Amino acid sequence: MSATVPIEIPREIMRSTRMTPQELKRDLAILLFQQGKLSFGKAREMAGMTGWAFQQLLGSRGIPVHYDVEEYEEDLQTLQELGRL
């Protein structure tokens, strides 16, 4: 079950940034990924993008994709659960 938490951003701030709510959400996902607070998968999910598109976006901004052992093990477990290993 997925739940969301609304964040209130004053209309004037949105106007000042000249960003849509989706763009702001995407940039927040990128920032949290860059700071190591979200994994690639969770940041991609928050940004509402495919893995490939998110990776391309990170690359276009010069942000390296870090992939640690924990994420590798999570991916292996997912593949096993899907019967792809």
GIRAWO-V946133 format. One line per field, one symbol per residue. ss: DSSP state (H for helix, E for strand, - for the rest). phi: phi as a letter, one per 30 degrees, with the letter a starting at -180 (. if undefined). burial: b if it has 9 or more other ideal C-beta (glycine too) atoms within 8 Angstrom, else e. Layout:
ss->???
phi->???
burial->???
//
This chain:
ss->----------HHHHHHH---HHHHHHHHHHHHHH-----HHHHHHHH---HHHHHHHHHH--------HHHHHHHHHHHHH----
phi->.cbcbdbcbeeddddddhcdeddddddddddddddicbdedddddddibdeddddddeddcicddcbcddddddddddddddicb
burial->eeeeeeeeeeeeebeeeeeeeeebbbbbbbebbeeeebebbebbebbebebeebbebbbeeebeeeeeeebbebebeebbeeeee
//
